[in-house]
Amino acid sequence: MNNPAPLNGIPSHIPADMVRPFILNSRTTVYQNPFETIIPELHRGVDAFYGSNAMAGYSAWVFRRAVDMRELFSDMENFKKKGNTGFSTMIGDDWSLVPSELDAPMHMQFRKVLNPFFSPAKIGQLESKVRTRAKSYVDAFKDRGSCDFVKEMAVPYPVSIFLDLLGLPAEEMAQFLAWEQDLCHSPDMDDRIRSTRAVKAYLLAQIEDRRKNPGDDLISNALQLEVGGRKWTSDEVFGHCFNLYIGGLDTVSSNMGWHFYHLATHPEHQLWLRQNPGKGAQAIEEMLRAYGAVTNSRICAKEIQIGDVRMLPGDRAVMCTPLASRDPDSCENPNEIRFDRRATHLTFGWGDHRCLGAHLARRELLIATEEMLSAIPEFAIEPGFEVPFFLGSILHIPELRLKWKI
């Protein structure tokens, strides 16, 4: 397989008139909601273009239509995942994130082993713990009349659950988040390399400790799992732990920030949820549809034509779920958020590579919404506060100051 084109190198087979910048993944902060500005503008353009800065360090094809993204998600023969994040090659290694960077048929063998640990039934067993944790964070600020929702709820609440599942110490949360910030959001390659090495060293030490002192956690569990009649290799165990680290520290926090930004700016939807407490799951699906946050990628393995785009081996393609969220070709009035809509979306991916942690994410989002609305009266953005929006492979809101009457 050929190497994907670097940031400033456009392959010769790419038509010059199809190349343009992809600002949605620019790793910058803006003060206008990209779902109201950048994304609608992209949907008024072509179905696909070649983004000269589509991923960190790489150029790639950008498809705006959900139907094309579903094809890319589902086509495991022509589009490969191995190496798509670049974390391993960045530090001169050759491990893969497990299972997210595995290709067929190995991917499904590992998913078959892992799915029971992330099933609705298994996640349901965490209900009491998740609700208690959510309530404890809300209780800490509910009588104050204000909070920075991201700092005080959206980040620590799901991250604390994740740390419990991996058996990692909560007191090290700040360090874990600092590494994650560099890994996923820093525009500086040296920061990403340094943090990747730091996370690798930390996780390897934790894995070695669980070999000697196994516990009831996902790291210890990975050491006992088998695939194809054999135990997982050391690289596979580590790749799984690194995958959990990346997935557990960011995506739910980002989703939660977007959801509560929406509720804070749409009091009619707050009221609807308060009046219809049994329909929270349906409302959350619509917000997941409307505020897809993650962009990931595939690497083309064989020459293929998608619409007007001719892709060659080594070309990258990005699946930008924020674009899919608001695709007018797949959703009627996509910029209108309707809690009575039976939403379908690509926020958790599509097909065999659908997010392993989707059931836990949904449960955490629902419980957070229920606990906030039961404890806090109508809330809004703090007067005078200008909401920042971070553009990157995970769109998120770094700070969200909310205010309510007490």
N, C-alpha and C positions, 0 to 999 in steps of 0.2 A: 504493500500500500504506500502510495506517495505521501509525503509530508504535507499537512495543510499549510496554506499560505500564511506567512507572518503578517503582522499588522500593516506594515507599509509595503508589502509585496503583493501585487495583484497578478494572478496567473495570466498567461498570455491568452488562454481560451475564454477569458471573461470579457464580454463586450463592454467597451468603455462607457457606453451610454446607460449601462445597468449598474454602474458603481456609484454609490453615494454613502455619506456617513449615516451611522445608526445611533443617534443621540440617546435613545432609550437605554443604552447599555454603556454610557460614557463615564460611569463612576464619579458623578458630580452631584451636587445638591442644588435644587431649584426651588422656587417658591410659588410655582403654579402647578396645580394638580395635573400630572401627565395623562391621566385618564380623560381629562377634559380638554387637553391641548395637543400634546404630541401624538397620542394614539388615534384620535379621530382624523388628524391630518394624514397620518400614514394610511389609514383606510380609504382616504380619497385618492390615493396614488395607485401605483402598479401592484399586481398580485405578488410579485417577488422582485428583489433587487439584491445586489452584492454589497454587503455592508463592509466598508473599509475598516471599521472598528467594532465589528459585531460581537466579538467575545474578547476577554482579556488576553491580549497578545496575538489574536488571530483575526483575520478577515473571514467572512462566511456568507453564505446565502441566507437571506431573511425572507421567510414566507409569512404573509399577513393573514391568509385565510385559514380558518380552523380545519377545513376539509383537507388542505395540503398537509397541515401539521399532523392530523390523524394518520395520513398515509405514511409520513415519516416515522411517527411513533410505532406504527404497526409493522413496517417493512424491515424485518431483522435480517433479511438476506442482503439487501442492497445498502443498508445503513448500519454501521457498527458503533458500539458504545466504547469499546476498549480504548483507553487513553483520552477520552473526550474532555475530562476535567483538567488534565495536564498536571495534577498534583504530583504524581509519581515521577514523570519525566522531568519535571521542574527541578528535582533534586537528584537526578541521575539514577533513579530506581526503575523497577519494572513490575510493581504490584498494581492490582486493580481494586477499585472500590467494589465491595461485595454486598449485594448482588448488582448494584446499579451500573457498573462498567463491564459486566460480563455479557457475552454474546451467546446466541443459541449454539448448541443445546445446553451448555453449562448453566446459562442463566436460569432456565426453568428448573433444573435439578436443585439449584440452591434455593430458589423461591419456594419450591415444594417443601423443603425442610424448614424454611423460616416462616412461611405463612401462618402456621398454627400459633406462633408466639405473638402475632400481631392481628389475630382474628377478632371480630366483634365480640365473641364470647370471652376471649382472654382480656381484651381491653375493658369489657364490662366489669371484670373483677377488680379493676382499679378505680371504679366509680367513687367509692367512699374517700379514698386517698386524694383523688383529683379534686373532689368538691371541697374537702377540708382545706386543701392547700389554697384553692382559689379564694375561699372565704377568709382565710387568714390574711391574704394580701389586701383584699377589699376592706377588711376590718381596720387595717392599719391607717387608712386615709379617709374612710367614709364620713367621719365626724369633723373633718378638717375643712370641707367645702371645696377642695381643689386637689389636684394631683398632676404629676407628669405621668400620664398613663403608661407610656412606653417604659420608662425607667422603673416605675413602681408596680407594674402589673404585667404588661405584655411580654417583657423580657424575663423577669425572675420566675413567674408562675410556670410557664411550660418548661423552662430550662431546669428548674428545680425537680420537676417530675422526671425529666430525661436523666439528670444526674442520679436520681434514686434508682432508675432502671439499670444504669451501668455500674452502680455501686461506687460512684465518684463523690468526693467530699464537697458538700455545698459551700464550704468556706473558700474554695478555690474558684468559685464561679467567675469572679472578676478576671482572673487570669485566662480561664477558658474563653470568655467572651472577647478578651483582647486579642487572643490568637485568632479566633474566628473572624473578627473584624478585619484583620490583615489578610487572612486567607481569601475571604469572599468579597471584600469591599475596597481594599487599598489599591490605588492605581500604581503603586510602586512595586516592581517585580522583586526587589531585594526584600521588602517586607513580607511578601508572599512566600518566598523561599525560606526565609528565617523562621517564619511561623510554621510552615509545613514541617520543617526539621524538628522544631520544638514539640509539636503535637505528636510526631512520630516517636520521638524519644520518650515522651510522657506515656503514651499508650503502650509502647513495648514494655515499659517498666510495670505498668498495671497488669498486662497480660502475664508477665512472668510471675508477678505476685499471686495471681489467681491460679496459676498452675500449682503453686505450693499451698495456697490457702483458698480453695474454691468457696464461692458463696452463692447466694440466690440472686444472681444478676446476669445481664446479657453477655458480659465478657466471659464469665465462668461458663455460661451456657454454650457459647461458641466453641469453647475448648472441648466440649463433649459431643458436638454434632458430627454427623457423617454424611458423605455424599458419594454415591457410586460404590458403597461398601467400604469406604475408607474414612478415616478422620480427616478433618480439614488440615491443610498445610499451615505452617506458621504465617506465610504471606496472606493466605485466605482469612485466617482469624484476624490478623492486623487490618487487612483491607476492609473487613466487615466493621471492625471497631471504628476505623477512620470514617467510613460511610455513615455510621450512626452519629459520630461527632459532628460531621458537616450538616446532616439533616436535622439533628436535635437542637441545635443552638440558634436557629435562624428563622426557618420557614413559618412555624406557627406564630412566633412573635411578630413577623411581618404581616401575616394574615390578620392577626388580632389588631394591630395598629390601624390597618386599613378599615376593618369593620367598625371600630369604635370612632374613627374619624368620620365615617359615613353616618353613624348614629348621632354623633355630636352635631353634624351639619344638616341633619334631616329629622327634626323633632317629631314629624308625623310618623316616621318609622319607629322611633322610640315608643311613641304612644301605641302604635299597632302591636308591638311586641309585648308591652305591658298589658294590653287588653286581650292578647291571644297567646298566653304563656305556653300553650301546648303546641304552638306552631313555630317554635324557635328553630328547630332543625331545618325546616323548609326555608325560613328566612336566611339562615346561614348558608345554605346551598346557593341561594341567589347572590349573596355577597361574595361567596367563593367564585361564582361565575363572573360577577362584575369586576372583581378586583384580583384577578390572577396576578401573581407576583413573580413567578420564576421563569427564567429563560435558561434552557439547557441545550445541548447540541448532539449531533450525530456526525460521523465521518463516512463519507461516501465510499463504498467498496467496489462498485461496478458502475460503468457508464450508464446513465439513466436520464430520461427526459421527464420533467414534471412541468406541465404547462409550457410556458415559453422558455423554461430554464433547462439548459443542457449541463448536467453535472458529470464530472470526471472523478476517478478514484483519487482520494485525498482531499477533495473539496469538503468543507464543513457546511453544515446547515444548522441554523438555530431554530428551535421551537420556542417561540416567545408567547407564553400563555397570557401575558397582559394584552397582546394583540388579539389572540383567540377569544379572550373574554369579551371583547367589544366588536367582534366581526359582524358587520351588518348582513353578510351573506348567509350566516348560520343562525342568527338570533334576531327576532323582530324587535325593533327599537332597542338596540343593545345598550344604549346609554341611559335608558330608563330602568331604574332599579325597582322591581315589583316583587313584593314578598309573596304574592299569590302565583308567581310563575313556577312552573315545574322545570327547574333549571337543569341543563346538562352543560358540562364544561370540561376543560382540559387542565384545570388547576393542579390536579394530582397526576397529570400525565394521561396516558391512554394505552390500552392493550396490555401485553405481558409485563411491560416495565412500569405499570402504574405504581405510584408511591406506596412503599411497604408500610409506612406509618400513617396512612390516610385515616384509618378508623380512630387512632389515638388523637390525631389532629382535630377531627370533627368533634370528638367527645370533649376535648379541652376547650374548643371554641364555644360549644353550646353551654358548658358549665360556667365559663367565665361570663358569658352574656346573662345567664340566669342569675348569677350571684351579684353582678353589678346592678342589674335592673331591680332586684329585690331589695338591695341595701341603699341605693342612691336615687334621689329624685331626678327630675329632668336635668341633664347636663348638656353643656355646650362648650365650644372652644373658648378659652379664656380671652376676654376682650383685649384687643391690642396684640395678641400673640399671632405671629406669622408662621404658619405651619411649613416646616421644611420637608421636601420630598427628595429622597435619594434615588438617583438613576443608576442602575447596575443590573447584574444578572439576577439579583433579587431586589425588586422595587420595595422600598420600605420608608417609613416615617420615623426619623431618628428621635423626634421629641414631639409629644402631644399633650399640651397643657389643657386640662379640662377643669371646668368650674361648675358648681351647683349651689343652691341655697340650702342652708342648714338651719 
